[in-house]
Amino acid sequence: MSTNVNKLKLVLLGVLLMIFVRVDAQSVQLYTTYPKITVSPGEVVEYNIELINNSNAIQTSEIAIGSLPKDWHYELKSGNYTVDEVSVLPKDRKTLNLRVFMPGKQTKGSYTFYISAKGQYRLPLTVHITKDGISVGELSSNQTNMEGAANSTFTYNATLFNRSSESQVYALSANAAEGWGIVFKSGGKQVSSVNVDPNQRQDILVEINAPEGTKKGSYKIPIRATRCTGQSEIAFDVVVTGSYSLELTTPSGRLNFDANAGSVHKQQLVVKNTGSSDINQINFSSEAPSHWEVVFEPARINTIKAGETANINATVKPPKNAMAGDYMVTFTAKSSETSAKSQFRVTVETSLLSGWIGLLFIAIALGSVYLLIRKYGRR
């Protein structure tokens, strides 16, 4: 009887011991939201892992990574520090950041490794590679559509993401029709390629200029980031609302005229809209020598439709004391979209009376000199 009792006690003690060991083993746990993930070859995989202390005592755990595939490596941090051992207060948790770096060239398949709190808990992590291959960069942009005039500069902000675990150099290019201007900028400088660190992003400014005379419409401009193993592409939509261009000339095409000092000369001007869109609120101005008067009639044109012309008069008056000779006068037609300038050579002539008066002054001056010589020359 006593033997049976002793055996029963031993069984109960064993059960209690097993329960105690089980509870103690679960006093520390590791948890992550996504233990199984799918990625492309060469990506850097990041995990946020919780180290949980379920016990009523402080737990110190040695953290280790095991069964990592060949040529893979990792970085384990808590806050700003690389860690190998972590202490957690009772009924508390600590967050660990695990980054796993795989080679740029990787075979398709599933790879499982472990993170463990040694002797306490082991958490399996599985990475599924979707396909055989080598990692490439990824081009993206928040704004791929922009509209403006044909003579506008269309500016787009793009981001190049290097998903691999190695630094990569990407050549930048565009597949655009002849005449289109494409400029890439990074860090404020014009570039043709960029070097992007592992698992980092590089901002790229893309400036696109349409050829002169581009017709109204939508144009797709593909932009590429290329390395020897592949390329990433993004297409920008350039919506041209029309072209804006003015020409300022005369009915005959001549850019010179004569004017008399102190007199008014009226010069007819022709304003041509050579663009593909209407141009509104065209104002006129001039640059002339000091004290010259220039007045435009009218001083403003409300609208010139595409392909049409309008005539205005420029009244020019040189000052009375203007010397005979050639002068330059510039006329400008300007709207909010575009402008045009024409430079005229103005030949100023003095009146016949002014000429005789000038000759009279010269004669008086010469006579005065002659008299002075006669009077004082004998001494």
C-alpha positions in Angstrom: 0.0 0.0 0.0 2.8 2.4 1.0 4.6 1.5 -2.2 1.6 2.5 -4.3 1.3 5.8 -2.4 4.9 6.5 -3.0 4.5 5.8 -6.7 1.5 8.2 -6.8 3.5 10.9 -5.1 6.3 10.5 -7.6 3.8 10.7 -10.5 2.2 13.9 -9.0 5.7 15.4 -8.4 6.7 14.7 -12.0 3.5 16.2 -13.4 4.0 19.3 -11.2 7.6 19.5 -12.3 6.6 19.3 -16.0 4.0 22.1 -15.5 6.6 24.2 -13.7 9.2 23.7 -16.5 6.5 24.5 -19.1 5.5 27.7 -17.4 9.1 28.7 -16.8 9.9 28.0 -20.5 7.1 30.4 -21.6 8.1 33.1 -19.2 10.0 34.7 -22.1 8.5 34.9 -25.6 9.5 36.3 -29.0 6.8 37.7 -31.3 6.6 39.4 -34.7 3.6 40.3 -36.8 4.9 38.8 -40.0 6.9 35.6 -39.5 6.5 34.6 -43.1 7.0 37.2 -45.9 7.5 37.3 -49.7 10.2 39.5 -51.3 12.1 40.0 -54.5 15.7 38.9 -54.9 18.3 41.0 -53.1 15.8 43.0 -50.9 16.7 44.0 -47.3 14.1 42.4 -45.0 13.2 44.2 -41.8 11.4 42.7 -38.7 10.1 44.4 -35.6 10.4 41.7 -32.9 9.0 41.9 -29.4 10.8 40.2 -26.5 8.1 39.6 -23.9 8.7 38.9 -20.2 5.6 37.1 -18.8 7.2 36.4 -15.4 7.2 38.4 -12.2 11.0 38.7 -12.3 13.6 40.5 -14.4 14.6 38.3 -17.3 17.9 38.6 -19.2 18.1 36.8 -22.5 20.9 36.2 -24.9 19.6 36.9 -28.4 20.9 34.8 -31.3 20.2 34.2 -35.0 20.5 30.7 -36.3 20.3 28.7 -39.5 20.8 31.8 -41.6 21.4 30.9 -45.3 24.9 31.1 -46.8 26.1 34.6 -47.6 23.2 36.2 -45.7 24.0 38.5 -42.8 22.0 40.5 -40.3 21.9 43.5 -38.0 20.1 43.4 -34.6 19.4 46.6 -32.8 17.4 47.9 -29.9 17.1 51.7 -30.2 20.4 53.0 -31.5 22.4 50.1 -30.1 23.5 46.8 -31.6 22.6 44.1 -29.0 23.4 40.5 -28.1 21.7 40.4 -24.7 18.6 42.1 -23.5 17.0 42.5 -20.0 13.3 43.0 -19.6 11.4 44.1 -16.5 8.6 41.9 -15.1 5.4 41.9 -17.2 7.1 44.2 -19.8 8.5 43.9 -23.4 11.3 45.3 -25.5 11.3 45.9 -29.2 14.2 44.6 -31.4 14.8 45.7 -34.9 16.2 42.9 -37.1 17.5 43.6 -40.6 18.4 40.7 -42.8 20.6 41.3 -45.9 20.6 38.7 -48.7 22.9 38.6 -51.7 21.9 40.5 -54.9 21.7 37.3 -56.8 19.3 34.8 -55.2 17.5 31.6 -56.2 13.8 31.3 -56.0 12.5 29.4 -52.9 11.6 29.5 -49.2 14.4 30.1 -46.6 13.8 29.6 -42.9 16.0 30.8 -40.0 15.5 31.5 -36.3 15.8 34.2 -33.7 16.0 32.8 -30.2 16.3 33.9 -26.6 18.8 31.1 -25.8 17.4 28.4 -23.6 14.0 30.1 -23.4 12.2 30.6 -26.8 12.9 30.2 -30.5 10.9 32.0 -33.2 11.1 30.7 -36.8 11.2 33.3 -39.6 10.6 32.4 -43.3 11.5 34.4 -46.4 10.0 33.4 -49.7 11.9 34.6 -52.8 9.4 35.0 -55.6 11.7 34.3 -58.6 15.2 33.7 -59.7 17.1 36.8 -60.5 19.1 39.8 -59.5 17.7 42.8 -57.6 17.1 46.1 -59.5 16.2 49.6 -58.4 12.7 50.9 -58.2 11.7 54.3 -59.7 8.6 56.0 -58.3 7.0 59.5 -58.2 4.0 61.0 -56.5 3.2 63.2 -59.4 3.6 61.8 -62.9 1.2 64.1 -64.8 1.8 67.8 -65.4 0.4 70.4 -67.9 1.7 73.7 -69.2 2.7 75.7 -72.3 5.0 74.2 -74.9 7.8 76.6 -73.8 7.4 75.7 -70.1 9.9 73.5 -68.2 8.0 70.5 -66.8 9.6 69.5 -63.5 9.0 66.1 -61.8 10.3 64.7 -58.5 11.3 61.0 -58.7 12.7 58.6 -56.1 15.1 55.7 -56.9 15.0 53.0 -54.2 17.9 50.5 -54.1 16.3 47.4 -52.5 19.5 45.4 -52.6 22.0 44.8 -49.8 24.8 46.4 -51.9 25.6 49.9 -53.2 24.5 50.3 -56.8 25.2 52.7 -59.6 22.3 53.5 -61.9 22.5 55.2 -65.3 19.7 57.6 -66.0 18.1 57.9 -69.4 14.9 58.9 -71.2 13.2 57.5 -74.3 11.9 60.7 -75.9 11.4 61.8 -79.5 14.0 64.0 -81.1 14.0 67.6 -79.9 12.8 66.9 -76.4 15.2 68.1 -73.7 15.6 65.9 -70.5 17.8 66.9 -67.6 18.4 64.9 -64.4 19.5 66.6 -61.2 20.5 65.2 -57.8 21.8 67.2 -54.9 21.4 70.4 -56.9 23.8 69.2 -59.7 23.1 67.9 -63.2 23.8 64.1 -63.4 23.7 61.2 -65.8 24.0 58.5 -63.1 23.5 58.1 -59.3 25.1 55.9 -56.7 22.5 54.6 -54.2 23.5 53.0 -50.9 21.9 49.6 -49.8 18.2 49.8 -48.9 18.3 53.6 -49.4 16.4 56.1 -51.5 17.8 58.8 -53.8 15.7 61.9 -54.8 16.1 62.8 -58.5 14.7 65.9 -60.2 13.7 65.5 -63.8 13.3 68.5 -66.0 11.5 68.1 -69.4 11.4 70.7 -72.2 9.3 70.2 -75.3 10.6 71.2 -78.7 9.6 74.6 -80.1 6.3 74.5 -81.8 5.0 71.4 -80.1 1.3 71.0 -80.7 -1.3 70.8 -78.1 -1.7 67.3 -76.7 -0.5 64.7 -74.2 3.0 63.1 -74.5 4.4 60.2 -72.6 8.1 60.3 -71.6 9.6 57.1 -70.2 12.5 57.6 -67.7 14.8 54.7 -66.9 17.3 53.8 -64.2 19.6 51.1 -65.6 22.4 48.9 -64.3 24.0 45.9 -65.9 21.5 43.4 -64.5 18.3 45.2 -65.3 16.3 48.5 -65.3 13.4 50.2 -63.6 11.1 52.5 -65.6 8.5 55.2 -64.9 6.6 57.2 -67.5 5.8 60.9 -67.1 2.8 62.4 -68.9 3.5 65.9 -70.3 0.3 67.7 -71.3 1.0 70.6 -73.6 -1.8 73.1 -73.5 -0.3 75.0 -76.6 2.6 77.1 -77.6 2.9 80.9 -76.9 5.0 83.0 -79.2 4.9 86.6 -80.4 6.6 88.5 -83.2 7.0 92.3 -83.4 7.8 93.8 -86.8 6.6 96.3 -89.4 4.4 95.9 -92.5 7.5 96.0 -94.7 9.8 94.2 -92.4 12.2 97.1 -92.2 13.5 98.0 -88.7 14.7 101.5 -89.3 13.1 105.0 -89.9 14.0 108.7 -90.0 12.8 111.3 -87.6 13.3 115.1 -87.2 14.5 116.6 -83.9 11.6 118.0 -82.1 9.1 116.5 -84.5 6.7 113.5 -84.2 7.2 110.4 -86.3 4.4 107.8 -86.4 5.7 104.2 -87.0 3.2 101.4 -87.7 4.0 98.1 -86.0 2.6 94.6 -86.7 2.1 92.1 -83.7 1.9 88.5 -84.8 0.8 85.5 -82.7 3.0 82.8 -84.1 2.0 80.2 -81.4 -0.8 77.7 -81.2 -2.8 79.3 -78.4 -4.5 82.6 -77.9 -2.4 85.3 -76.2 -4.2 87.8 -73.8 -3.3 91.1 -72.3 -0.4 92.2 -74.5 1.2 95.4 -73.2 3.8 97.6 -75.0 6.8 99.4 -73.8 10.0 101.0 -75.2 13.6 101.7 -74.4 14.8 105.0 -76.0 17.5 107.6 -75.4 17.0 110.2 -72.7 14.3 112.8 -73.2 12.8 111.0 -76.1 9.0 110.5 -76.1 7.4 107.2 -77.2 3.6 106.6 -77.1 1.8 103.5 -78.3 -1.7 103.6 -79.8 -3.2 101.4 -78.3 -1.0 100.7 -75.3 -2.6 97.3 -74.8 -4.3 94.6 -76.9 -6.7 92.3 -75.1 -6.4 89.2 -77.3 -4.7 88.0 -80.4 -5.9 84.6 -81.5 -3.4 81.9 -82.6 -2.1 82.7 -86.1 -3.6 86.2 -86.3 -2.0 89.7 -86.3 -2.8 93.1 -84.9 -1.5 96.6 -85.9 -0.5 99.4 -83.5 1.2 102.8 -83.9 4.3 103.9 -82.1 4.7 107.7 -82.0 8.3 108.7 -81.5 9.5 112.3 -80.8 13.2 113.1 -80.4 14.0 116.2 -78.3 14.6 119.5 -80.1 18.2 119.6 -79.2 18.9 116.1 -80.5 22.1 115.9 -82.6 21.9 114.5 -86.1 22.9 110.9 -86.2 21.7 107.3 -85.7 20.0 106.2 -82.4 18.6 102.8 -81.3 15.1 102.4 -80.0 13.6 99.1 -78.7 9.9 98.3 -78.8 8.6 95.4 -76.6 5.3 93.5 -76.7 4.8 91.4 -73.5 2.1 89.1 -72.0 2.1 86.8 -69.0 3.0 83.9 -71.3 5.6 85.3 -73.7 7.2 88.5 -75.1 8.8 89.9 -78.3 11.3 92.7 -78.9 12.4 94.6 -81.9 15.3 97.1 -82.1 15.0 100.0 -84.6 17.7 102.3 -85.9 16.4 105.8 -85.9 18.2 108.4 -88.1 17.6 111.9 -86.6 17.8 114.9 -89.0 17.9 118.5 -87.9 15.7 121.2 -89.6 17.1 123.6 -92.3 16.7 126.6 -89.9 18.7 124.7 -87.2 21.4 124.1 -89.8 21.7 127.8 -90.8 21.8 128.8 -87.1 24.6 126.3 -86.6 26.5 127.8 -89.5 26.0 131.3 -88.2 27.5 130.3 -84.8 30.5 128.7 -86.6 31.0 131.9 -88.7 30.8 134.1 -85.5 33.3 131.8 -83.8 35.7 132.0 -86.7 35.4 135.7 -87.0 36.1 136.2 -83.4 39.3 134.2 -83.7 40.3 136.2 -86.8 39.8 139.5 -85.0 41.8 138.3 -81.9 44.7 137.2 -84.2 44.8 140.6 -86.0 44.6 142.6 -82.8 47.2 140.7 -80.8 49.1 139.0 -83.4 51.3 142.0 -84.2 52.6 142.3 -80.6 
